[in-house]
Amino acid sequence: METVTEIKNKIRQYVIETSYANPDQVKDESLIFAEGVLDSIGFIMLINFIEETFKIKAKDSELLEDNFESINAMASFVESKLN
């Protein structure tokens, strides 16, 4: 099983590559959507990336901003789904 650090690194790398954001802009606690790093289309692509990469399925009821607003939030969500 992957560590939280590995999960965070994979998600951060994806966000940086798809948004062309400055890597310094994408910190663990950065609010990805509020800061304009990703938009609603980016959100859909992010969900697909997370589901495929970590072999999990997000329920509609889990598609909440709280679960995806930052690298920390996404890593916690993935970790909870893996356990």
C-alpha positions as a Markdown table, in Angstrom:
| # | Residue | x | y | z |
|---|---|---|---|---|
| 1 | Met | 0.0 | 0.0 | 0.0 |
| 2 | Glu | 1.2 | 3.5 | -0.8 |
| 3 | Thr | 2.2 | 6.0 | 1.9 |
| 4 | Val | 0.4 | 9.3 | 2.4 |
| 5 | Thr | 3.5 | 11.0 | 1.1 |
| 6 | Glu | 3.4 | 8.9 | -2.1 |
| 7 | Ile | -0.3 | 9.6 | -2.6 |
| 8 | Lys | 0.3 | 13.4 | -2.1 |
| 9 | Asn | 3.2 | 13.4 | -4.6 |
| 10 | Lys | 1.2 | 11.6 | -7.3 |
| 11 | Ile | -1.7 | 14.0 | -6.9 |
| 12 | Arg | 0.5 | 17.1 | -6.8 |
| 13 | Gln | 2.4 | 16.0 | -9.9 |
| 14 | Tyr | -0.9 | 15.4 | -11.8 |
| 15 | Val | -2.3 | 18.8 | -10.7 |
| 16 | Ile | 1.0 | 20.6 | -11.8 |
| 17 | Glu | 1.2 | 18.8 | -15.1 |
| 18 | Thr | -2.5 | 19.3 | -16.1 |
| 19 | Ser | -2.8 | 22.9 | -14.9 |
| 20 | Tyr | 0.7 | 24.1 | -15.9 |
| 21 | Ala | 0.8 | 25.7 | -12.4 |
| 22 | Asn | 4.0 | 26.8 | -10.9 |
| 23 | Pro | 5.1 | 23.9 | -8.6 |
| 24 | Asp | 5.6 | 26.5 | -5.8 |
| 25 | Gln | 1.8 | 27.3 | -6.1 |
| 26 | Val | 0.7 | 23.8 | -5.4 |
| 27 | Lys | 1.4 | 23.2 | -1.7 |
| 28 | Asp | -0.3 | 20.4 | 0.4 |
| 29 | Glu | -2.7 | 23.0 | 1.9 |
| 30 | Ser | -3.3 | 25.1 | -1.2 |
| 31 | Leu | -6.9 | 25.5 | -2.1 |
| 32 | Ile | -6.7 | 24.1 | -5.6 |
| 33 | Phe | -10.1 | 25.4 | -6.8 |
| 34 | Ala | -10.4 | 28.6 | -4.8 |
| 35 | Glu | -7.0 | 29.7 | -6.0 |
| 36 | Gly | -7.9 | 28.9 | -9.7 |
| 37 | Val | -5.4 | 26.1 | -10.2 |
| 38 | Leu | -8.1 | 23.8 | -11.5 |
| 39 | Asp | -11.7 | 24.6 | -12.7 |
| 40 | Ser | -14.8 | 22.4 | -13.0 |
| 41 | Ile | -13.5 | 20.5 | -16.0 |
| 42 | Gly | -10.3 | 20.0 | -14.2 |
| 43 | Phe | -12.3 | 18.6 | -11.3 |
| 44 | Ile | -13.8 | 15.9 | -13.5 |
| 45 | Met | -10.5 | 15.0 | -14.9 |
| 46 | Leu | -9.0 | 14.9 | -11.4 |
| 47 | Ile | -11.7 | 12.5 | -10.1 |
| 48 | Asn | -10.9 | 10.2 | -13.1 |
| 49 | Phe | -7.2 | 10.4 | -12.4 |
| 50 | Ile | -7.7 | 9.5 | -8.7 |
| 51 | Glu | -10.0 | 6.6 | -9.4 |
| 52 | Glu | -7.8 | 5.1 | -12.0 |
| 53 | Thr | -4.5 | 5.7 | -10.3 |
| 54 | Phe | -5.5 | 4.4 | -6.8 |
| 55 | Lys | -8.1 | 1.9 | -8.0 |
| 56 | Ile | -10.9 | 3.4 | -6.0 |
| 57 | Lys | -14.4 | 4.6 | -6.9 |
| 58 | Ala | -15.8 | 7.8 | -5.5 |
| 59 | Lys | -19.5 | 7.8 | -4.7 |
| 60 | Asp | -21.6 | 10.8 | -5.8 |
| 61 | Ser | -22.1 | 11.6 | -2.2 |
| 62 | Glu | -18.4 | 11.9 | -1.7 |
| 63 | Leu | -17.8 | 14.4 | -4.5 |
| 64 | Leu | -17.7 | 17.3 | -2.0 |
| 65 | Glu | -15.4 | 20.2 | -2.1 |
| 66 | Asp | -14.1 | 19.2 | 1.4 |
| 67 | Asn | -12.6 | 16.0 | -0.1 |
| 68 | Phe | -10.9 | 17.7 | -3.0 |
| 69 | Glu | -10.0 | 21.2 | -2.0 |
| 70 | Ser | -6.3 | 20.6 | -1.4 |
| 71 | Ile | -3.6 | 17.9 | -1.8 |
| 72 | Asn | -4.0 | 17.1 | 2.0 |
| 73 | Ala | -7.8 | 16.7 | 1.6 |
| 74 | Met | -7.4 | 14.5 | -1.5 |
| 75 | Ala | -4.7 | 12.3 | 0.2 |
| 76 | Ser | -7.0 | 11.8 | 3.2 |
| 77 | Phe | -9.9 | 10.9 | 1.0 |
| 78 | Val | -7.8 | 8.4 | -1.0 |
| 79 | Glu | -6.3 | 6.9 | 2.2 |
| 80 | Ser | -9.8 | 6.5 | 3.7 |
| 81 | Lys | -11.0 | 4.7 | 0.5 |
| 82 | Leu | -8.0 | 2.4 | 0.5 |
| 83 | Asn | -8.5 | 1.3 | 4.2 |
